Amino acid sequence: MNRARAGHGAVARHDDRRRSFPQVAPREAPDGRFAATWWGNAWVEALEDTALDPARLARGKAYAGRGHVDAITVTPGRVVAYVHGSRPRPYRTEIRMRTLGDDGWEDFLDGATARPDHIAALLDKDVPHALEAVTGLLPAPGDLVPDCSCPDDGYPCKHAAALCYQAARLLDEDPFVLFLMRGRGEQELLAELTRRNAARSAAEADAAAPPMPTVPARTALDAAGAVLPPLPAPLPLPDRPGRPAAFPPDPAAPDPLALDLLATEAAARAHAFLVTGLDPVAALTPWQDAVRLAAAHPGSGLTASTRALYRDLARALDRTPTDLARAVAAWRQGGAEGLAVLEEAWDPPAGPFDRARPALLAAGLPAFRPWRNRLSGRSLQLRLGRDGLWYGYESDADREDWWPRGAPGQDPVDTLDGLLGR
């Protein structure tokens, strides 16, 4: 009776540290690999590098391909499923792995919030290579420990191998499954990423805020007829629109995301009128306007409102959230011209572009490969805009995944030094 009374009206809490997945439909990547993502294949490689018998691996892959693996349950450090073999009753099979300690998770969280492209990648269910490099998320050979109720003493047996292969498909679909295997649930990670990113954004905003001139209230309300000092000069025009107030959820109030967008839009357009006297929206394409809206949104990272905004805007224009996040970074770097630099490659006339490579070499910087209006290195790139400015880009080493970075400048050496922090 007491248990019933205690549970009456209680709200069930979702525990995302235990997730179950129905049978995974097997499919091979176009190049013939079992998994489709780099982290899914890294998982497979850890299995195959550990295996003592290639024949058992082959049978396990065939079992996975024929759907012998039932629903899979994932908890921190453990992956469990029933796998059908030659007997009528399936075998209970599990894979154990080490969870990350506090230091490992600190490295992951610091790396994920260090760059906006890392956050955007996680939003789009992608894992940047750089995060693996600093945290060791993926298992190394020997990290996966198989166990099975079958009589086979192979390491691993074909049932455990089948479970490992199918687990790689789960990782393909949702990398947060990998994070759960290593010890943290999705909601816990998102909350911590949001908190850290918000703290960093607030610190940057406070550092950039200029001091405001004031007049003491006693002076302003002095006795009638007294000579009052002149009013202070108008506030200087800020570099960018201000952030609106936070709108906490309230069942009796309008949608906080809608209020946030309205306030942000009003601030952005008012700032544009003050600067130029022109309406910044009239000449924009739907894609440019969507990028502008997302760039003006004050969300600080992986909040529910930011994820919903990016998802809805990207879907409406047949783009991905990562496409939108990259375009937002370009817009924040240089407005419409920055977006054009991101999306358009063009052939610049002889002059500044031809002089850029010798100038970079003379400054002791590595050689850059020219292509149209772009100079590319292993992880840094410069793009010449039609406005004559150089725009910096960054990617993980030897990957063509360029993201806008830093402020544009007239001198390529100065722009690159800004990216390098020199």
Disulfide bonds with the S-S distance in Angstrom:
none
